[in-house]
């Protein structure tokens, strides 16, 4: 036999107590209706006036119960939303406004309404090996692709610090994806036969602006310099992560330098493939060329230009996930006053669409 101490007997689980309290008001309204029906003479009177009074009492009781239930549901919805926002921010966390002398601006638009994350991923980390950047696109979109995004980002955040070169980082991502697909695959099936794949671009930016990259089927970034927008490199990409093993040798592709004042725009294919009502693709290259002529040329200004043009082109949120990660080299650039504004990090729920 279990004996409860007096203190234990008085303790009630908070969730159980909350549920019990939530029933107090509906029970009180129902009790009032029953008491009225049993004790009030008007409730048993068949006259028109008495029936109207009884109907009014019944409507009041029902309205009170509905309003109470509605308030409880709204409280639970707000609580669930806060939890979801905290979880989403921890997974695809907004990058800081500056990373080792580089200004940063980022945006992610999810194909699922109300979500802040989807099938696109990115991150920027300052390491002893330089600033390391990842951007990628998981097959599929919306919340269904989030588990794969979580597996890859978790691996990158560890490997970026541990591995001395980009080849080691990419191989760690490949192993993390293989483990993830194996865990998700049904028993006895081949995890690769599901045609799961990820496009990934790894970038390393050294203190002098020199850049190296490894690209697994991802769109090359654009470098905005001298009022021009040019691809960062034109080398053929490596195979996609997932369906095929990586080559035995993975030499990083040397890229142009990111000089002070230059801006680098990384994006997923959702930006290039966004269509308007007539089926025309978004002219990303033209928009970036226009953005390169803005003064001052900052990641925040470029992000505003591209995002405004994209949402005008699609007349609302795009049908696929879109990620934009923009870096500006502010090293050796002096400012009259420090810019303490937070990094631009927008989601589909907080955007005003241009007319």
C-alpha positions as CSV (number, residue, x, y, z in Angstrom):
1,X,0.0,0.0,0.0
2,X,1.3,3.4,-0.9
3,X,1.2,6.1,1.8
4,X,1.1,9.7,0.8
5,X,2.6,12.3,3.1
6,X,0.5,15.4,3.8
7,X,2.7,17.5,1.4
8,X,2.3,14.9,-1.4
9,X,-1.4,14.7,-0.9
10,X,-1.8,18.4,-1.4
11,X,0.4,18.5,-4.6
12,X,-1.6,18.5,-7.8
13,X,0.1,18.4,-11.3
14,X,-0.1,21.9,-12.9
15,X,-1.6,20.5,-16.1
16,X,-4.3,18.7,-14.2
17,X,-5.0,21.8,-12.1
18,X,-5.2,23.9,-15.3
19,X,-7.7,21.6,-16.9
20,X,-9.8,21.5,-13.7
21,X,-9.9,25.3,-13.5
22,X,-10.9,25.5,-17.2
23,X,-14.0,23.5,-16.4
24,X,-15.1,25.8,-13.6
25,X,-16.8,28.4,-15.8
26,X,-18.7,26.1,-18.1
27,X,-19.9,24.1,-15.1
28,X,-21.1,27.3,-13.4
29,X,-23.0,28.3,-16.6
30,X,-24.6,24.9,-16.9
31,X,-25.5,24.8,-13.2
32,X,-27.2,28.2,-13.6
33,X,-29.2,27.0,-16.6
34,X,-30.3,23.8,-14.7
35,X,-31.3,25.8,-11.6
36,X,-33.2,28.3,-13.7
37,X,-35.1,25.5,-15.4
38,X,-36.0,23.7,-12.2
39,X,-36.8,26.5,-9.9
40,X,-37.9,29.5,-11.9
41,X,-41.7,29.6,-12.7
42,X,-41.0,31.4,-16.1
43,X,-39.2,28.3,-17.3
44,X,-42.4,26.3,-17.0
45,X,-44.7,29.0,-18.3
46,X,-45.9,28.5,-21.9
47,X,-46.8,32.1,-22.5
48,X,-44.9,33.9,-25.2
49,X,-43.2,36.4,-22.9
50,X,-42.0,33.6,-20.6
51,X,-40.7,31.6,-23.5
52,X,-38.8,34.6,-24.8
53,X,-37.2,35.1,-21.4
54,X,-36.2,31.4,-21.3
55,X,-34.7,31.6,-24.8
56,X,-32.7,34.7,-23.7
57,X,-31.4,32.9,-20.7
58,X,-30.4,29.9,-22.8
59,X,-28.7,32.1,-25.4
60,X,-26.8,33.8,-22.6
61,X,-25.6,30.5,-21.1
62,X,-24.5,29.2,-24.5
63,X,-22.7,32.4,-25.4
64,X,-20.9,32.4,-22.1
65,X,-19.7,28.8,-22.6
66,X,-18.6,29.5,-26.2
67,X,-16.7,32.7,-25.2
68,X,-14.9,30.8,-22.4
69,X,-13.9,27.9,-24.6
70,X,-12.8,30.4,-27.3
71,X,-10.6,32.3,-24.9
72,X,-9.0,29.0,-23.7
73,X,-8.3,27.9,-27.3
74,X,-6.7,31.2,-28.1
75,X,-4.5,31.0,-25.0
76,X,-3.4,27.5,-26.0
77,X,-2.8,28.6,-29.6
78,X,-0.6,31.5,-28.5
79,X,1.3,29.1,-26.2
80,X,1.8,26.6,-29.0
81,X,2.9,29.3,-31.3
82,X,5.5,30.6,-28.9
83,X,6.9,27.1,-28.5
84,X,7.0,26.6,-32.3
85,X,8.7,30.0,-32.8
86,X,11.3,29.1,-30.2
87,X,12.0,25.7,-31.8
88,X,12.1,27.2,-35.3
89,X,14.5,30.0,-34.2
90,X,16.8,27.4,-32.6
91,X,16.9,25.4,-35.8
92,X,17.2,28.1,-38.5
93,X,18.6,30.8,-36.2
94,X,18.8,34.3,-37.5
95,X,22.5,35.1,-38.1
96,X,24.1,37.9,-36.2
97,X,24.2,41.3,-38.0
98,X,28.0,40.9,-38.2
99,X,30.3,37.9,-38.3
100,X,34.1,38.7,-38.2
101,X,33.8,41.9,-40.1
102,X,31.2,40.7,-42.5
103,X,27.7,42.3,-42.5
104,X,25.0,39.7,-42.8
105,X,21.3,39.9,-43.9
106,X,19.1,36.8,-44.4
107,X,15.5,35.9,-45.2
108,X,13.7,32.6,-45.4
109,X,10.2,32.2,-47.0
110,X,8.6,28.9,-46.3
111,X,6.1,27.3,-48.7
112,X,3.9,26.4,-45.7
113,X,1.9,29.4,-44.5
114,X,2.7,30.3,-40.9
115,X,6.0,28.5,-40.8
116,X,9.4,30.1,-40.5
117,X,11.4,27.2,-41.7
118,X,11.2,24.7,-44.5
119,X,13.4,22.8,-46.9
120,X,16.1,25.5,-47.3
121,X,19.0,25.9,-44.9
122,X,21.8,28.4,-44.2
123,X,24.2,29.4,-41.6
124,X,27.3,31.6,-41.1
125,X,30.0,30.8,-38.5
126,X,33.3,32.4,-37.6
127,X,35.9,29.8,-37.0
128,X,39.7,29.7,-36.6
129,X,39.8,28.5,-40.3
130,X,37.9,31.6,-41.5
131,X,34.2,32.4,-41.9
132,X,32.4,29.4,-43.1
133,X,29.0,29.5,-44.8
134,X,26.5,26.9,-45.8
135,X,23.4,27.2,-47.9
136,X,21.4,24.3,-49.2
137,X,18.1,23.0,-50.5
138,X,16.5,19.8,-49.4
139,X,14.3,17.8,-51.8
140,X,10.7,18.8,-51.1
141,X,9.6,21.9,-49.3
142,X,7.8,23.1,-46.2
143,X,7.7,21.4,-42.9
144,X,8.1,17.9,-44.3
145,X,11.7,18.7,-45.1
146,X,12.6,20.1,-41.7
147,X,14.0,16.9,-40.2
148,X,16.6,16.7,-43.0
149,X,17.5,20.4,-42.5
150,X,18.0,19.8,-38.8
151,X,20.4,16.9,-39.4
152,X,22.5,18.8,-41.9
153,X,22.7,22.1,-39.9
154,X,23.6,20.2,-36.7
155,X,26.4,18.5,-38.5
156,X,27.7,21.7,-40.2
157,X,27.8,23.6,-36.9
158,X,30.1,21.0,-35.4
159,X,32.2,20.3,-38.5
160,X,32.8,23.9,-39.3
161,X,34.9,24.3,-36.2
162,X,36.4,20.8,-36.2
163,X,37.6,20.3,-39.8
164,X,40.7,22.1,-41.1
165,X,39.4,22.2,-44.7
166,X,36.1,22.3,-46.6
167,X,36.5,18.8,-47.8
168,X,36.3,17.5,-44.3
169,X,33.2,19.6,-43.6
170,X,31.4,18.3,-46.8
171,X,32.2,14.6,-46.0
172,X,30.8,15.1,-42.5
173,X,27.6,16.5,-44.1
174,X,27.4,13.5,-46.4
175,X,27.7,11.1,-43.5
176,X,25.1,13.0,-41.5
177,X,22.7,12.8,-44.4
178,X,23.3,9.1,-44.9
179,X,22.6,8.4,-41.2
180,X,19.5,10.5,-41.3
181,X,18.1,8.7,-44.4
182,X,19.0,5.3,-43.0
183,X,17.0,6.1,-39.8
184,X,14.0,7.3,-41.8
185,X,14.0,4.4,-44.3
186,X,11.6,1.5,-43.7
187,X,13.2,-1.7,-42.4
188,X,14.9,-3.6,-45.1
189,X,14.7,-0.9,-47.8
190,X,17.5,1.1,-49.3
191,X,17.5,4.7,-48.0
192,X,18.8,6.1,-51.3
193,X,16.1,4.6,-53.5
194,X,13.6,7.2,-52.2
195,X,15.4,9.7,-54.4
196,X,16.2,11.9,-51.4
197,X,18.9,14.5,-52.2
198,X,20.2,17.8,-51.0
199,X,22.0,20.6,-52.9
200,X,24.7,22.2,-50.7
201,X,27.2,25.0,-51.2
202,X,30.0,25.4,-48.7
203,X,32.0,28.6,-48.7
204,X,35.1,29.7,-46.8
205,X,36.1,33.4,-46.5
206,X,39.5,34.1,-45.2
207,X,40.6,37.4,-43.5
208,X,42.0,38.8,-46.7
209,X,38.8,38.2,-48.6
210,X,40.0,35.1,-50.4
211,X,37.2,32.6,-51.0
212,X,37.0,28.9,-51.6
213,X,33.9,26.8,-52.3
214,X,32.6,23.3,-52.7
215,X,29.4,23.1,-54.6
216,X,27.1,20.0,-54.7
217,X,24.5,21.0,-57.3
218,X,23.6,24.3,-55.8
219,X,23.3,27.7,-57.7
220,X,26.5,29.7,-57.6
221,X,26.3,32.9,-55.6
222,X,26.5,36.3,-57.2
223,X,29.2,38.8,-56.4
224,X,28.1,42.4,-56.5
225,X,31.0,44.7,-57.2
226,X,31.6,47.7,-59.3
227,X,27.9,48.1,-60.0
228,X,27.9,44.6,-61.6
229,X,26.4,41.3,-60.5
230,X,28.5,38.3,-61.6
231,X,28.5,34.6,-60.7
232,X,31.1,33.9,-58.1
233,X,32.5,30.9,-60.1
234,X,31.6,29.0,-63.3
235,X,33.0,25.6,-62.4
236,X,30.8,22.5,-62.8
237,X,29.3,21.4,-59.5
238,X,29.8,18.2,-57.7
239,X,27.0,15.5,-57.5
240,X,24.1,16.1,-55.3
241,X,24.4,14.8,-51.7
242,X,22.4,11.6,-51.3
243,X,22.0,9.7,-54.5
244,X,25.7,9.4,-55.3
245,X,28.9,9.1,-53.3
246,X,31.3,12.1,-53.3
247,X,34.4,11.7,-55.4
248,X,37.6,10.5,-53.8
249,X,39.2,13.9,-54.2
250,X,37.4,17.2,-53.4
251,X,39.6,20.1,-54.3
252,X,38.0,23.4,-53.2
253,X,37.2,25.8,-56.1
254,X,39.1,29.1,-55.7
255,X,36.8,32.1,-56.2
256,X,37.2,35.8,-56.6
257,X,38.1,37.8,-53.5
258,X,35.4,39.5,-51.5
259,X,36.9,43.0,-51.3
260,X,35.9,45.7,-48.9
261,X,32.6,47.2,-50.1
262,X,31.6,44.1,-52.1
263,X,28.4,42.1,-51.4
264,X,27.9,38.4,-52.0
265,X,24.4,37.1,-52.6
266,X,23.7,33.4,-51.8
267,X,20.3,32.0,-52.7
268,X,18.4,28.8,-53.2
269,X,16.8,27.8,-56.5
270,X,13.4,28.9,-55.2
271,X,14.4,32.5,-56.0
272,X,15.4,31.8,-59.6
273,X,12.4,29.5,-60.2
274,X,9.7,31.8,-58.7
275,X,7.0,32.4,-61.4
276,X,4.5,35.2,-62.0
277,X,0.9,34.7,-63.0
278,X,2.0,34.2,-66.7
279,X,4.5,31.5,-65.8
280,X,7.6,33.7,-66.3
281,X,10.7,33.1,-64.0
282,X,11.9,35.7,-61.6
283,X,14.8,37.7,-63.3
284,X,17.2,37.4,-60.4
285,X,20.3,38.4,-62.3
286,X,18.7,41.6,-63.6
287,X,17.4,42.5,-60.1
288,X,20.8,41.9,-58.6
289,X,22.4,44.1,-61.3
290,X,20.0,46.8,-60.3
291,X,20.7,46.3,-56.7
292,X,24.5,46.6,-57.3
293,X,24.0,50.2,-58.4
294,X,22.5,51.2,-55.0
295,X,24.5,53.5,-52.7
296,X,25.5,52.6,-50.1
297,X,25.8,49.0,-51.2
298,X,24.9,47.0,-48.1
299,X,23.4,43.5,-47.5
300,X,20.3,45.1,-46.0
301,X,19.7,47.3,-49.0
302,X,20.3,44.4,-51.4
303,X,17.9,42.2,-49.5
304,X,15.2,44.8,-49.5
305,X,15.5,45.3,-53.3
306,X,15.5,41.6,-54.1
307,X,12.7,40.7,-51.7
308,X,10.4,43.6,-52.9
309,X,10.9,42.6,-56.5
310,X,10.4,38.9,-55.8
311,X,7.1,39.4,-53.9
312,X,5.9,41.8,-56.6
313,X,6.7,39.3,-59.3
314,X,4.9,36.4,-57.5
315,X,2.1,38.6,-56.2
316,X,2.5,37.1,-52.8
317,X,4.5,34.3,-51.1
318,X,6.3,32.1,-53.6
319,X,5.1,28.5,-54.1
320,X,8.5,27.0,-53.1
321,X,10.8,27.7,-50.2
322,X,13.2,30.7,-50.8
323,X,16.3,31.5,-48.9
324,X,18.6,34.5,-49.4
325,X,21.8,35.0,-47.5
326,X,23.7,38.2,-48.2
327,X,27.2,39.0,-46.9
328,X,29.0,42.3,-47.2
329,X,32.7,42.9,-46.5
330,X,33.0,45.8,-44.1
331,X,36.5,45.0,-43.1
332,X,38.8,48.1,-43.3
333,X,35.8,50.3,-43.8
334,X,35.3,53.1,-41.2
335,X,31.9,54.4,-40.3
336,X,31.1,57.6,-38.6
337,X,28.9,55.7,-36.1
338,X,28.4,52.1,-35.5
339,X,25.3,50.5,-37.0
340,X,23.5,48.7,-34.2
341,X,20.4,47.7,-36.1
342,X,19.5,44.0,-35.9
343,X,20.0,41.7,-38.8
344,X,17.1,41.6,-41.3
345,X,15.4,38.3,-40.9
346,X,11.9,38.1,-42.3
347,X,9.3,35.4,-42.5
348,X,6.2,35.0,-44.6
349,X,3.9,36.0,-41.8
350,X,5.5,39.4,-41.3
351,X,5.8,40.7,-44.8
352,X,3.8,43.5,-46.5
353,X,3.4,42.7,-50.1
354,X,4.1,45.6,-52.5
355,X,1.2,46.8,-54.6
